[in-house]
Every structure is written in structure tokens, then in C-alpha cells.
């Protein structure tokens, strides 16, 4: 009987010279790619150093006085500005419990900044009315909603030293809540510093602070260099495997034409 040939191939157990060279080349290129990708992430982790934003430095400077009730008007304004800086972060939307603490802190300090009891009473009623309008809102262009929002901004923004058209000013009607406006509970006070530290502290190093070709180096490396490296490694593989074909005589040369 005719002997049957075994055509099975294994990447890890090559049976020919070409297969062995191909396997070794692929492994080397994958190792280079893996080291460049994961090695850089490990290096970032090793070199990182928790660095507070300027906003956190300001918050920590005024927080003890605000917490104890001994803060000046200027310190309360700085405190409110710090809270607004964190409330403006998009990542906070997924953390309603943390946002509630910040809302409570902002509402309390704005209420406290109002000098007269009559102003406080009117403002409380205005916030409660705005919350009702917002809960029933079907159109963001609703005149009652737009008017109520503008009224709150016009009252609070100048008090905090904000321009009416600024992003922080536009956050005010959405983040000030009537519930808990008159008191800032001890439980919320205990949680606030941790929340501020969480959102205002970032891991930095020379790899993140260095600017290269207009980009932070870590961004350039991961978003541009690694993509370019992948293309280069593909080209290197094609170039070297062609040489292996030629050396081992497995490269089919084009036939000459008359």
C-alpha cells in the first residue's frame, strides 16, 4: 500500500528548518512587542508619585476652618470653588453617593454665605421651585426652566466671584440642593476630605510630565509610538521571512519571460 504522508503542522514543535526559524522569529517579535507594551505600564507604576492638584492644596488650607465654623467669607468662597471643581468632573456621574456629599457641601456653604435670613429663606424657596420644575421638565428650552436657572446663577455666581457665563456658574443650579441646605452633617464632613483627595490627586512622574512633540510623553508613547511599532514589526517580519525563504530555497522566483 502507498505510504500516507503526515501533513500536520505544529507551531511549537516545528519539523522543518523553515518552521523553526519562523517560530523563533515570531516569538522574538512578540516578546519585543510585549516588553514595549507591558514593560512601559510597569515602569509607569513604579515611577508614579501621587501629586495633588492646586485645588486640593487650597481645599486643605481652608477645610479645617470651614469644618469648625471659623472660616472667613473668602475661605468659604474658596471652599465652594473647590467643590465646584470636583463636581465638574465627568467621572463623578457614576458615583451618586459621593456626588450627594459634594452637593450637600456646596448647598450648605452657599446658603451660609447669604448674609440675611430673608435672603436665605427666599433662596431656599427658589431652589425648591427649580427642583420641581426640573423634575417635570420635558424640554430644556422651557421658558420657566431657563428663567429659573438664570435667576439662580445671577444670585450665586457674583457671590462666588464667578462670571455668569462660566462653566462653574452654569453648574450652580444643577448642583445646589434644597435638602440638607441648612446643615452639613458630621457624616458628610467625615467623608468630604476623602472624596476631594480621590478626585484631586493624580499619579505623576517624569514620564507623564515630559512633553514630546506636543504631547505628554506617556500619551505619545501609547497612542502613537506603539501603533507605529506594530507596523514596523510587521514590516520586519515580512522582510526577514523573505530572506529565510531565499536562504532555504523555498522562495519561488518568477519565471523569465521571452
N, C-alpha and C positions, 0 to 999 in steps of 0.2 A: 504493500500500500504506500501511497505517496505520503511523505512526511509532512505533517502540518506545521506551519510556521507560527510562532507566537508573536503577535503584533502589539501586545500590551506594553504600555509605556508608564514609567513612574518618575515623577519629578525628583523625589527624594532618593530613589535608587536607580540612577541612570545606568544604562547598559552600553552606551557608546561614548566615545571621546567627545563628540559634539554635545551630547546631552549633559555630560559632566561639566564642560566649560560653560554651557548655557545656564545650568543650575547655579554654579558658583557666581557667575556674573549677576544673575537676578538677585541672589542673596546679598551680595555686596551692595548693590544699588538700593535695595530695600533697607539695609542697615544704615546707609548714608541718609536716606530719607527719614527713617525713624529717629535717628540721633538728632537730626536738624529740627524735627518737629517736636518730639517729646523732650529732648535734651534742653531745648530753649525754655519750655514751660517749667521744667525742673529748676533751671537756672533762675528764672523769674521768681519762683517760690523761695529759693534760697536767699536771693538778694533783696527781697521785698522788705520794706520797713513801713509800719503804719504811720501815716502822716495826716495830721488833722487839717481841715480846711480853715481858712481865716475866720469863717463864720463860726466854727466850733470854738476857736480861741476867744472870740467875742462873747459867745454864749456862756462859756465857763467863767469869764470875768464878771459877768453881771448876774449869773444864776443864783449865787448864794444870797445876794441882797434881794432879788426878786422873790425867792423862796421864803425868806424870813419876813418879807413885807417892808423892808427898809430901802427899797430901790428908789432912786430919783426918777423924775419924769424921763430924762434922757436914757437912763438904763432900761426903763420899761419899753421905750421906743426901740432901742437896740434889741431887746429880747423879742419883741414882736417881729422885727425884721428877720431875725434868725429863724424863728418858727416858720415864717412865710417862705424862706429859702428852702426849707426841707419839704414843706407842703407842695412846692412847685416841682418836686422830683416825680417823674412818671412811675418809677418803681414802687412808690408808696401806695398806688392804687390797689395793689394786690394784698395789702396789709391793713384791713379796715380797723383792727384793734389798735394798731399804732397810730393810724390817722386820727382816730377818735381822741386819743390823748393829746395830739397836737392841736386838733380843732378846739378842744377844751381849753388848752393853754392860751391860744390866740384869742378866743372869745372872752376869756376872763381878763386878760391884760388890756384888751381894747375897752371893755366895759369899765375897768378900773381907771383907765386914763381919762375918762369923761369926768369933768370937774363937778358938775351939778347933778343932784338926784333927779331933777326933771329931765335932763338930757339922757340920763341912763334909762329912765322909765320909757321915754319916747323911743329910744333906740331899741330897747328890748322888744317893744311892740312892733317896730318896723321890721326887725329881723324875723319875728314870729310870722308876720304877714307875708314876708318874702318867701319863707319856707312853705307856707300854704300855697302861694301862687306857683312855686316851683314844683310842688308835689302834684299839681293838677295840670302842669304845662304840657301842651301838645305841639307848640310852635315856638322856637327860640326867638322869633321876631315878634312875639306877642307884645303889644304896647305896654300892658300893665307890668309884665316881667322886665322889659327893657328899662322902663321908668324906675321901677323899684330898685333894680340893680344899680342904675346910675346914681340914685339918691344915696344909697349906702356908700358907694365909692366916694362921692363928693363930701360925705361927712367924715369918713375914716382916713382916707388917703392923706389929706393935708396934716392930720393929727400925727401920722406916722412919717411925715416927710417924704411922701411918695407922689409922683405925678399921676394924675387921674388916668392917663393912657398907658401906664406901665403895666407889665405883666403881673407884678405883685399886687398892684391895686385891683386888677381885674379878678384876682383870686379872692379878694376880701369877702364879697357877698356869698361866694360858694363855700368858704371855709369857716366863717363865723356862724356859730350855732347858738340858738336861744337856750337850749338845755345845758345846764351847768355854767351859764354865763356869770352868775353872781358869785360862785365859789369854785376854786380849783382844789379838788380833793387831795388829801395826802397820798392816796394810792396813785393818782396821776402824777403827782410830784415825784414820787419814788421811781416811776417808770420813765419820766421825761428825759433824764440825762442819758440813760442807756440808748434811747431811741435816737437822740441827737448825735451821740457818738457813733452809732451804727451807720447813719446816713451821711455823716460829715467826716469820716475817716477813710482814707484810701491807701492801699498798699502801693508804695512808690519805690523806685530805685533809679540808678543811672540808666537802666535800660528803658524806663518809661519816661524819664525826664529829658533825655537827649533827643534833639530834633535832627532828623536826617532827611534831606531832600524835601523839607517842608512838612514832614510827618513825625510824630513821636516814634522813636526807633522801634518799639515793640509792635506798633501798628504796621509800620513799613515792613518789618520782618515777616509777620504772619500774613498780612494781606497782599503783599506784593512779592517779596523775595521768595517765599515758599512756593507760590504759584509758578514763578519763573524757574525755580529749582526743579520742580516736577517736569516741566517741559524740557529742560536741559538734560535731566536724567533719562528721559525717553529718547532724546537725540543720541546721547552717549551709548545707550543700549543698542540702538539701531546701527550706529557706526561700528561699534566693537563686534557685534554679531555678524556683520558683513565681512569683517576681517577674519573671523573664525571660519566662516563658510569658505572663504578664499583659501585659507591656510590648510583646511582639511579636505579641500577638493569637493565640497558639497555645493559650491556656488555654480549655477548653470550660466555659462557665458552665452551671450546672444550669438546666434549663428551669423556668419558673414553672408552678405547678400551680394549677388553679382550686380 
